[in-house]
Each structure stands twice: as C-alpha cells, then as structure tokens.
Amino acid sequence: SFTIRPRYRLAGSRVLDSRNHQGKFGQDYVRVLASAAGLLVYTPDLDRDGVDFLLRWPGPGLVGPAASPAIDVQVKSWSVPKKSGGFLRFDGLNEVQFNKLAGPNFQVPRVLFVVVVPTEKDAYSEIRTEGMLLRHQAYYLSLHGEEPISEPDKERRRAVQVPIGNVLTVRSLQSLMRAVPAATEGRAS
C-alpha cells in the first residue's frame, strides 16, 4: 500500500473560503475551454472595469481580415441555478456590474459567462479512466442590446435571462470569436 503524506501543513483547515473557491473554479473552467479552443487568455491587473479575462484569437488571418479579434469576459459562478422555461434566471449581478457589460458602446465586445458548479467543492472535478471531468456547465450571454441603468446602485441586483441553449463549449467559444469582426465593424477607433 502506498500513502502520500503532505510534507507541510497549511495554516487553517482551508486554503480558500467556499466563495473564493467556487469563483476560482469558475474562472479555471473558462480557462480550460479557452485553451481547448486555441485562444489566449489575458488577465487584467485589477478587476476595476468589470472584466475578468480578455480572450484573444492569436495572429492575423484566422478570422477574416481582423488581426487578433478579442472579447472581454466577466465570469460568474453559481451553485444553485434557477431555471424558468428555456432560461436561467441569473441574479448575481448588481446594477454597477450590469452596466459594465450592457450596451453597444464597447470597442471590444463584452460577454457574461455563467458557470454552474456543484454545491460541494469535492464534486468540481473527477478523474476517470478516460480523462478528467469538470462539473457542471457554463453558459454565455451578450448584454450588447441591453440599455445601461441610468443611476446604478451596487446594492440593487439586476437579473438577466441566460438562454439554456447558450452552452459554452469549444465550438461556441470559437463562434463568439468569429463574430467579433462583424460586431466591431464601423466603430470608431
């Protein structure tokens, strides 16, 4: 029998509290999909602009004439999803966060990614004979067509309807990137 014993003991019983652990897993889930899609992932120094990642398709010519098309992404994780009809009713944005994603006035398109995760952290991933399984699923939503709130309050929530058909996969992520040149055509630089 072989036993692995930790060499060092960590102070406290957990390295991350459950909220930060869930959020980190949600971001790492997106990083795995972006890597599988062949995208570069950039992380801002600070999340002061409502953006967790900038996803970029490297190099010119991969998506028509655009060189390195990109999208800005806000990642939210969620362990108790609320489904209604064909939508997830996500109320994890306050009005200030909503405004950092809403409207057509961004030079780089912005997209909300909602990662639905298990309630128990031990269920986030599982190693199987055929590979690793990450749970559960991520969804995407562009708020490009939404009107920003005129006097946003960070204490008020702004629910959004995320179509359950908007599953974030390698293919859908690549489709989002292919849509960037068309979405940014005609914008002033």
Salt bridges, closest charged atoms under 4 A:
ASP28 OD2 - LYS24 NZ 2.81
ASP49 OD2 - ARG110 NH2 2.43
ASP72 OD2 - ARG110 NE 3.60
ASP91 OD2 - LYS82 NZ 2.92
GLU95 OE1 - ARG156 NH2 2.81
ASP122 OD1 - LYS121 NZ 3.49
GLU126 OE2 - ARG128 NE 3.23
GLU126 OE1 - ARG135 NH2 2.34
GLU146 OE1 - ARG158 NH2 3.13
ASP153 OD2 - ARG156 NH1 3.93
